[in-house]
C-alpha cells in the first residue's frame, strides 16, 4: 500500500497516476501549456488541486500498467507538496512509456542521498535501478523538482533500454562551456550516462538550447523520443548512423 501524499495519517490509499487522468484534472487550470514555470497564483491552485486529488484517491483506480506510483514520505509541508505538484504537472508532458511502472518517492531523509554525496556535492535526485525507483527531495530547491524528475527519468531510460551498450553515445561529447557540459560534469567525471540523462532533461525542458548548443546530441535524443516504446540503444544507434550528416 502506498501512503497518501498530503498526510499519511489521514489518507492511506493506492495511488497510480497516468497522463490521461492528470491532464483531465489540470487542463482547466494550466495558464500556459508550453511553460515549465508556475506563477504564484497557478501554483496555489495546483496545490489545492493536489489536496483534492488525495481526498478522493481511495475512490479512484487506475491500472499500474498504464501509469506510475508516487509516494510522499516527507509529509504535508509546503515544500513537499510543491514537489508533488511539479511531479504531477511534468508527468503530463512526458511520453507515457518513460514513466510506466516507475515509482517516485519524495524522501529527503533517505540514506541513499548521503551515499552519493561527496566533496560538497548535493544530490537532489537519484535513480535506483535495483528498485526501479526515483528518489526526490523537498529540502533542497523544491522549485526544481520537475527538472530533477526528468533528469532521473533519463537515468532510468539509459539503464532500462541498454544505452550503456551504445557505440554512438560515447562519441557524442557535449561542447565545452555549454550548459549541458557544465551540468553533466560531476566530480570531474563526464560519463555517457550523465550526458544522456541531462540531455534527456534539456530535450524536455529547453529543447531550443540543446539543439543550438549540441545539435548531434539533440538529434540522438529526438530519435529516442520519436521512436517511443521500441527505441532501445541498438535501434537509436542504427537510426543515428543511417541519417548521420556527411
N, C-alpha and C positions, 0 to 999 in steps of 0.2 A: 504494500500500500504506500502511495506517495502522499505526503502530508500537504495540506492546503497552504498556499503561498503566503497569505496575508497573516494568518495567525494559526499555527499548527495545533493550538489547543481548542480552536473553535471549528475549524473546517477540515477535518480529515476526509480525503477523497482521492479517488483515482483521477489523474489529470493527464489527458492526452490531447495535444493541440495539433491541428492541421491547418494548412493555408486557407482552405475554403471557409472554415469556421471563423478564424481570426479576421480575415478580410470582411466577412459579413458583419462582425462586431465593430470594425474600425472604419469602414468606408464612409460613414456619415460624419466621422469626427476628423478625419485627416484633412488638414487645410491645404497641403501641397504634397501630392503623391510622389513627386520627384525629389523631395527634400529629405536629407538624412538628419536634419536638426529639428528639435522640438522647441517651439516657442513656449513661454511660461504658461499661457492660457491653455494651449493644447495639452501640455504636459499634465496640468492639474485635472483636465477632463479625462485624460487617458488613465491616470492613476485611479480616478473614481471608477472608471470602467473596469479596471482590473479587480477592484474590490467587489463590484457587482458580479463579475465572472466567477470569482471564488465562491461567492454566496450561493450560486446556483450550480456549481460544478458537479455536485453529487447527483444532480438530476440529468446531467448531460453525459453522453457516452460517445466516444469516437474511437474507432479501431486503432490500436497502437501501430498497426502495419502502415497506416496512412499518415502518421504524424510523429511527434517526438514527446518526450516526457520532460517536465520541468518541475524541479523541487527547490523551494527556497528554504534553506536552513539558517538563514541569517535573521529571520524573524520579521516583525511588522514595521521596522523602521523605514524612514523616508528614503534612505539610500538604497536599501534592498528592494523596496517597492519600485523605485525608479529603474533599477537594473532589470527587474522582471518586465516592466512596461516596455523598455527598449528591446529586450529579447523578443517579446511578442510582436512588436512592430516590425523588427528586422526580419523575423521569420516569414513574413508575408512577401518579402522581396527576393527570396532565395528559392531556387528550384527545389521542389519537394524532396527529390531523391537525395539531396545533400544532407538533409536533416533527418531523413527517415530512420526511425528506430533509435535515434540518439537519445541520450539522457543528458540534461543540462542541470547542474547543481549550482546554486548560489550559496557559497560556503566559504566565507572569508577566513574562518578559523581552521580550515583543513590543513593538516600537517603536510599535505602534498606540496603546497606552495613553498614552504621552508626548504624542502628537499631540493628545489630547483633554483633557489636564490643564492647568489654568490657575488662577492665584490661590490656590494651595494646595489646590485640589480634587483628591482622589484618585479616579481611575476604577477601579472594581472589576470592571466588566464592559462589554463592547462588543458591539453587533451591527453587522457589516459587510455592507451589502446587496450589494455587488459580489461577495462571496464566498458569500453566504447562510450566513455563519458567525458563531458566538458565541464570543467570547474571554473566558475567566475567568482569574483569577489566584489563586495559592495563598499569596502572600506577604503579603496583607492580608486580615484577617478571613476565614480559610478556613471557619470555622464558619457563615458566612452564605452559602455558595455556593448553597444551594438557593433562597434569596430572589433572589440576583443572576441565577441561571439563568432564573427565571420572569419577572423584570423584563425581561431581554433578549429572551425569547420574546415579551413584549408589544411590544417594538420591531419584532420580526420580523413579527408579525401586523399591526401598524399599516402596515408597508410593503407586505407581500405582498397584503393584502386591500384596499388602496386607501383607508385611513382618512384620508389627507391630503386626500381629496376630500369628506370628510364635511361636511355642512352643520349637523349637530346637535352634533358633538363640541366645536367651539369654544365653544359656548354652555354646556357642562357644566363650569362653573368650580367647583373644589373650595372648600368652606367654609374661610375663613381660620382659621388656628391649628389646623386638623385635621392629623393625621399625614400624610394624602395631600398636603395643601398643602405641608407642610414638606419632604417627600422629593422632591416634584416641582419645587421651586424650585431651579434650577441656575444659579448665577452671575447671580441676579436675573431669570432668564427662566422663565416658566411657560408652556411651549408645550403645545399639544394633544397632541403625541406623548409628551412627558414625563408628562403627566397620564394618558394612556391606558396607557402601559407600567407605571406604578406602580399604577394601579387594577387592571390585569390581575394584577399580583403580589399585591396585597392580596385580590383576589377568591379567589385560590387559597390564600393563607397566613393571612389573617384576615378572612374574609367578614363576620363579625359587626361588626367595626369599620367596614368600608367601608359596610355597609348603614346602620349607625347614624349615621355622620358625613356621608355623601354618598349618600343614597338614590337620587337620579336617576342618578348615575354607576354605582352598583351595578346598577340596573335595565338600563342600557345594556350593561354588560359581561355581565350574565346573558343578554341576548338574543343576544349574540355566542356565548357558550359553548354555550347550548342549541341554537343554530342549526347548530352543527357545521360541516361542510365547505362548506356553501352560504352561510354567513353572511359576506358581504363588507360593505363600508361602506354601499352602497346598500340592501341588504336590512335591515341593522340599523337604519339611519336610518328606513326606512319603518315597521318594526315599532314602533320607539320612538314615532314621531309618531302612529301609529294607536292606540296604547294609552296615550297621554300623559294623566295625570290632569287633570281640569278642561277 
